[in-house]
Amino acid sequence: MTEGPRRALITGLTGQDGSFLADMLLEDGYEVIGLVRDNAGDSLGAAEHLRGQVALVTGDLLSPESLTAAVRDLRPDEIYHLAAPTFVPDSWRRPALTVSAIVGATATLLEAVGEHSPGTRLLVAASAEMFGDAPESPQREDTPCRPRSPYAAAKLAAHQLVGLIRERTGIFACSGILYNHESERRPENFVTRKITRAAAAIKLGLAGELSLGDTSAVRDWSFAADIMQGCRLMLAQEQAGDYVLASGIPHTVQQLLDAAFAHVGLRPGDYVQIDQSLVRTAERTARIGDAGLARAKLGWEPTMTFEQLIARMVDADLHRLAASV
C-alpha cells in the first residue's frame, strides 16, 4: 500500500457525510482524495471549506472506467463509498439510473479493489431504507429486509454484494447500515433542514409559516459525524463485517418540530400548516436501529443527543440567515 501518510479515497466528498469524514481523516494526518464529477473549479458543496486540503480525482458513479481507474491509480489504504442518489422519492422517477448508480458503482469498486488493490479496505454505505416493511423493530444486521422503493431495493442489493464478494474473495469490505443522520450540512430539501431553517427564518421575521406532511412519522436520527466515526471504526477492525449504526431512539417529526421551534422560543402550532399533498403512505414498521453489535465490537457510541443535534442545526441556520440579510 501507500508509504507515508495513510491515503483515503472518499466518494461523496461534497455531501455532509463526506465532508465530516474528510475533516476527521485530515485531523488524523491522512492524505484525503475526493472523487468528484466536475472539475476542481466547481463547488465542493459541504466540503468547500476543505478546498486546498484535499486532492480531487474526477469520476462518476455511472462510469465504471473512472471508478476503476481511481482505485488502480491511487491504491488507497481506505475507500469510503458514500456517494449515491440520496433523495428517495426521485428513485421512483428514475429507477434504472438509481440501480445503476448504487448497485453498479458498488460492484465496480468491489471488483476494482479485488483486481488492482487487494490491500485496500472498503466501506460501502448501505441504508436503513433497505429494511422497508421489516417484520420487527428495532432492526438488527440479520433482520429480514422488505424494501419499499427502488432506492431501498438498490441499497439492499449493494449491501448483499459486499457480503457475497467479501466471503468469496476475502477482500476487506464492510457495509455500514446507516440510519437517518443529520447536521447543519444537510441540503434544505430534507425535512430536518426544512424544519430547522424555517424555525430560524420565522424567528428572524423572514418567513411566516411552514408547510409539512405527516408529522407523526417516526425516525431514528443521529449526528452525521457520529455515524462517520462508526464507519471509520469498521475499517479499523481485524476482520471485516457489517454493522447497524443508529441511535436506537425513536423520534417523530412532531418532536423535531417542537425541539426546533422551542429553541427559538416559538410554538410550531402557530406557524405550521399540514399540506395533504406532502403526506406519504404510512410505514408499517418503525425504522429504528439496534446498534448493539457496533457498541459491543466497535466500541462505538453516539456523542450528540437528538436535542443537541436540533439545537446545533437551528443555530447554524440562524447564523446563515442573519448573515444573508
N, C-alpha and C positions, 0 to 999 in steps of 0.2 A: 504494500500500500504506500501511501504518501510518506515522505520523510519531512521532519519539521512539524509545524502545527497540523493538527488533525483537520481534515477537509470535509466539509458537509455541503451537499447539494440539496437545495430546497425547491420543490415545485410549489407554486402558490405563494411565493415570497411576498407579493403585493397585497395579500389579504391579511386579516387580523392575526390569523394563526401563524402564518409565515413570518410576519413582522415581529411578533413576540418571540418566536423561536430564534430568529436571527439575533435579536437583542441578547438572548441568553448565551447563544453559541459564541458570539463575538466577545462577550464578557469573559468567557472561559478560554479565550485565546484561539478559537477555531478560525480557519480560513473558510469563509462562507461564500458560496456561489448560488445565485438565484436564477432559476430558469424563467425567462420572460418571453412573451410572444413578440413584443415590439422592440424597437431599437432603444439604446440606452438613453436617448434624449427624451423619451416619453415618461409620463408619471410612473412612479413606483408605488402609487397608492398608499396603503398604510405603512409601507416601508420607506417612504420618501425621506424620512429623517436619517436613513442609513446610506443614502447615496454617497458614494466615495469610500464607504467602509466595506461594502460587499462587491464582489465581482458578479458580472452578469453573463449569461450564455443564452443565446436565442434558441427557443424550442417551442413546440406546440403539442398539446395532448393528442391532436388528430394527425400528427406527423410522426409515425414510428421511427423514421430515419433520424429525425432530430433528437429524439429521446435516446436512441441507441448511441448516437454519436456523442452525446453529452456524457453518458456512462463510460463509453470506451475511451474518450479523450481525457476525462478528468480522473477516472478511477478513484472516486471519493471514498473516504472511510465510512461515511454515513450518508444515506439518502432519506429525506423526509418527503414522501409523496403526499402532499396536501391539496394539490390543485384538483378541482373538479367543478362542473356546473353545480352551484350550491342552492339556487332558488328552486325548491321542489316543484311548485306549480308549473314552471317552464318545461319540466320534463314531459308533461302530457302533450305539449305542443310540438316538441322535437325529440321524440323517444329514440330515434336512430342515432342522432348526434349525442344524446345523453349516454347511451350504452357504449358508443364508440369512444367517447372521451373518458369514461370511467373504467370500463372493463378493458377496452383495447389498450389504453395507456398503462394500466396496471400490469397487464400481460406482457407488454413490451419491456417495461422496466425489470420485471422478474426475469425475463429471457436475457436481457442485456447484462444484468448482473451475473447470471449463471455463465454466460459465454465470454464476457470481457472483463469482469471484475469480481470474481467469486469471493474475495475477502471483504467486499462491501456489505455493510449491514443496512437493511432496507426496512423502513417503516411506512406502511400504507394506511392512510386514514379511512377507516370504514365509518359507518354512521348507524346510530340507533334507529334511524328510519327503516333499516332493513328488518327490524322485528315486526313492524306493522301490527297486525291483529294477533300478536303472540298470545299463547294460552296462559301466560302468567305475568304478574307484575309484582315486584321489580323483575327485570330481565338480567340473566347472567350470560356468561360466554356460551353455555350449552343450551340456552333457551331456543326452542324451535322458532323459525322465522316465517312470517306470512306477510311479505311486503305488499304495500297498497299503492305504489306509484312506480312508474318507470325508473325514477331516480333510486328508489329503495331497492328495486329488483337488481339494478346495476351495481349498487353498493354491496349487495349480498353476493353477487357473482364475483366481484373483485375480492371480497373477503375470503370466499371459498377457494379462489385461485391461490391466494397466499398460502393457505394451509396445504393445499394439494402439492404445489410446487416445492414448498419447504420440505414436505415429507419425502417427495420423490428425489430431489436433488441435494438436499442438505444445506442449501444456502440459508443465511441468517436473515429471515424475513418475518416481520411481525405485522399483525393487523390490530390497529387501535380502534376499538368500537366506541366512538365518541358521542356522548350525549350533548344536548344543547349547551353551548358555551358562548359567552358574550363578553363585550368590552366596549369602550368608547370608540374603538376602531371598527366596529361592525357597521356595514352600509345601512343607510337610512331606510331601505325598503324592507328590512326585517322588523318584526313587530316590537322587539325590545328597544331598538333605537328610535323607532317611530314614536314610542311612548315617552322615552326619556327626553327626546328632542322637543316633543310637544309640551311636556311639563315645563321645560326651560323656556320655550318660546312664549307660553301663556304667562308665566311669571314675569317675563320681561316686557309684556304688553305687545308682543309681536304676532300673536295668534289668539284666537278666541275660542276655538273648540277643536276636538279631536274625534274622528270617526273610526270606529273599530268594529270587528266582527264579534265572534263568541268570546266573551271574557271569562267563561268557565273552563276553557281549555287548560289542560294540565301539562306542565313541562318540568324537566329536571335541568335547572340552569346552574352552570358553574362559570368561573372566571377563565377566559381563554388561556391566559398564561399558566394557570394551574394545569390545565389539560395538556398544554405543550410540554410542561415539565414531566408529566406522566409519560408522554411519548419518548422523551429523552431517556427516561429510566428503563423503558422497554429495550432500547438498544444497548444498554449498559449491563444487561444480564449475561450469564454464562450460556444460557440456552434461549433460543427464540420462542416466543409464544404470543398468544392473542389475549388482550385484556380489555374489559369494560372500564371506561373512565367516566365517572359520573359522581354527582354529589349524593345521590340516593334520597334526596329530599324533594318531594313534590311541591310545586307552587302553581297557582292559577295565574292566568293573565290578569285577573282582577287584583290579585295580591301584588303583582308587579305594578299595576296602575296605582294602587294605594300607596305603595312604598315610594314610587317616583314623585307623585304629587305631594305626599306628606313631606318629602324632603325639601320642597319649596314652599311649604305652608299653605297648600291648596287642597281642596276636596275634588276628586275626579268627577263625582256626580254632578258638579256644577258646569262641567265643560265637555264631558264625553257623550257622544251620540252613537248608538248602535246602528250600523248600516247592514241590513239583512243581506245585501249583495256580497258582503265580505264574510258571511258566516259559512263555514265549511261543514261537511258531514262530520258528525261527532265520532270520535275514535272509540273503538270497542275496548281497547286495552290502554291503560295509562302507561305512558312511556317513561318509566323510571328505571334507573340503572342500579345494579348491585355491584359495587366496585370492591367487594371483599377480597377477591383474588389479587387485585392491584395493591391493595393495602397490605396484604399478607406477604406477597412475594416481591413487590417492588418497593415497599415502604412508602408508597405514595399517599399523601394526604392533601386535600384542598387547603389553601391558606386564606381564602376570602369567603365570607358568608354571602348569602343572597342579598341581604340588606346592604352590606358594604359594597357589593357589586353595583347595585342600582344607584346608590348614592354617588359612587365614582362616575358612573355614566352621566347622571344628571349634571354633576358639577362640570364635567368636560363639555357638555352641551351648553351650559350656561356661559362658560368661558368663550366657546366658539362664537355663539350668537352675539354676546356682548361686544366682542371684538369686531364683528362684522357690521354693527350698527353705525 
